[in-house]
Amino acid sequence: MPVRARLTRLIVVLGLATLPGGTAPQAQNLVADLSHHLIAITTAFVGTQVVAFGVAKSGDDIIVTVQGPREDLVVRRKSRIAGVWLNRDRLAFRRVPAYYAVASTGPLEKIARPAVLAQLEIGTAFLDLEPIDASGLELSEIASFRDALVRRKQEQGLYSRKPAPINFIGEELFRTNLVFPANVPPGIYQVQVFELQDGFAGGAQRSTLVVSKVGFEADIYDFAQHRAPLYGLAAIALAIVAGWLAGVIFRRG
């Protein structure tokens, strides 16, 4: 459904909620949706954008966060030994979002209180990245590993470096573009929209976004995930055949 049509539907729903004989018993200030709820990854996929939009009370601030599927992740730190850089130290983190993005109507520290940002995991500085086993490590060392994790995700384009802007169309309609790069991992994504009043969250809505591989790309992905040994053997065999063919071609040349 086009964004304009979805906005029209949201306006109608909000209007019905405020009528004396409306279908909703109480008025809901925040109503939000996504331009689409499925991102299909094909062999030609180069990234895409999803529009988050909705209706909010005039004068309120809006924050949108997107969290991808969670997974345990190991961060390694290199040390120089005998003139060679080696992965010596490591620290694993539990349930790290594979993707994280945030959009807002203003600087996070100005529109939301720090306790609210921490409670709702708004901004990379407030993500709940829990180390699995940090015994023997100082807090400064854990923070260093955490910063390295966030920095690597940002370099991969999977974490926001700064909030994307949220624009208002009129006094109550808002929208923002959520950018998903070509290397976005498949899985279930949670999109949360928060309405803030005087620094506190006055309303919230959650939507689900599915990122899925389709076609030949999906077949290869499923084969690699569920038949890893055979996939490894096939990759080795393909590399051997490619090398042999290259040798034959160069000898003929």
HELIX and SHEET records of a PDB file:
HELIX    1   1 VAL A    3  THR A   18  1                                  16    
HELIX    2   2 LEU A  108  ILE A  111  1                                   4    
HELIX    3   3 PRO A  114  LEU A  120  1                                   7    
HELIX    4   4 THR A  124  PHE A  126  5                                   3    
HELIX    5   5 LEU A  139  GLU A  155  1                                  17    
HELIX    6   6 GLY A  215  HIS A  226  1                                  12    
HELIX    7   7 ALA A  228  ARG A  252  1                                  25    
SHEET    1   A 4 VAL A  31  LEU A  34  0                                        
SHEET    2   A 4 THR A  48  VAL A  55 -1                                        
SHEET    3   A 4 LEU A 173  PHE A 180 -1                                        
SHEET    4   A 4 ASN A 167  ILE A 169 -1                                        
SHEET    1   B 6 LEU A  38  ILE A  41  0                                        
SHEET    2   B 6 PHE A 200  LYS A 213  1                                        
SHEET    3   B 6 GLY A 187  GLN A 197 -1                                        
SHEET    4   B 6 ASP A  61  GLN A  67 -1                                        
SHEET    5   B 6 TYR A 100  SER A 104 -1                                        
SHEET    6   B 6 ALA A 164  PRO A 165  1                                        
SHEET    1   C 3 ARG A  70  ILE A  81  0                                        
SHEET    2   C 3 VAL A  84  PRO A  97 -1                                        
SHEET    3   C 3 GLU A 130  PRO A 131 -1                                        
END                                                                             
